[in-house]
Amino acid sequence: MSFQSEAIISAASQRFGTIDYTRWQALRWQWYAWVTYPTAGASELNFFGNAVGQGATTLADTNLPKAGSFGQTHFLVKTISTGIKLKQQDTASFTVANIPSADSRSLSSDIIAGFVQAGVLTFSIGARPFATIPKPFQYAPPTGNEPDFDGSSVASYAGAPPGNVSAQVPYATQTRNRANVYRIDPNILIEAEQQFEVKLSFPSGLIPVIATGLTPAINDSTNPLKVGVILDGVLLRPMQ
């Protein structure tokens, strides 16, 4: 991918002087960071604070090479998006008898009336804020389309009709319209080794997880609820 952004060219020129374009490479890239949303809620969550290989942080958690920076590469931020994922959610165990407690047996409750409807995401470079997004899970949705398992349903037959009862598992998700992604305009260039911070705060107080009746149960160790931030843009690095 060749240079497509005047911001990248200008910043690189100021920092390095005359550029030999044959020695630099620009490519579309995504940096991501996933952290556990505690079942009891949290006053603040920090993303990109750990690099892959640091402590228990793996490539499933982040692809950041250095805590709080992009290491020896420049990055032009074009969009900010968020995500929600759960390791395991067994809708097959949902029965008609569970209907009275349906609110606690699906993440739809958290999406419609829980932590998804709260929070403020701030994106800062150094000590200066560059983006503040209220309700980020709503207003900075994922850039891609997730699998849709909207058809899960259960039925119970207790004699001849009208004794038959059926129900559908509650379902909701973040918006899947890619046009709704949060775009940075003008784009923001973060230089190599420059420190940045992305954090999610809940000024209104702790918001516990509503879906406490899932099977298996949500917990912070074996079946954690993960929330993530994805930075999409253009990576600038020396040619290998």
HELIX and SHEET records of a PDB file:
HELIX    1   1 GLU A    6  PHE A   16  1                                  11    
HELIX    2   2 TYR A   21  ARG A   23  5                                   3    
HELIX    3   3 THR A   91  SER A   93  5                                   3    
HELIX    4   4 VAL A   96  SER A  104  5                                   9    
HELIX    5   5 SER A  108  ALA A  113  1                                   6    
HELIX    6   6 PHE A  115  GLN A  117  5                                   3    
HELIX    7   7 PRO A  136  TYR A  139  1                                   4    
HELIX    8   8 ARG A  178  ASN A  180  5                                   3    
SHEET    1   A 4 TRP A  24  THR A  36  0                                        
SHEET    2   A 4 LEU A 225  PRO A 238 -1                                        
SHEET    3   A 4 HIS A  74  LEU A  86 -1                                        
SHEET    4   A 4 TYR A 182  ILE A 190 -1                                        
SHEET    1   B 4 GLU A  44  PHE A  47  0                                        
SHEET    2   B 4 PHE A 196  SER A 201 -1                                        
SHEET    3   B 4 VAL A 120  ILE A 125 -1                                        
SHEET    4   B 4 ARG A 128  PRO A 134 -1                                        
SHEET    1   C 2 SER A 153  SER A 156  0                                        
SHEET    2   C 2 VAL A 165  GLN A 168 -1                                        
END                                                                             
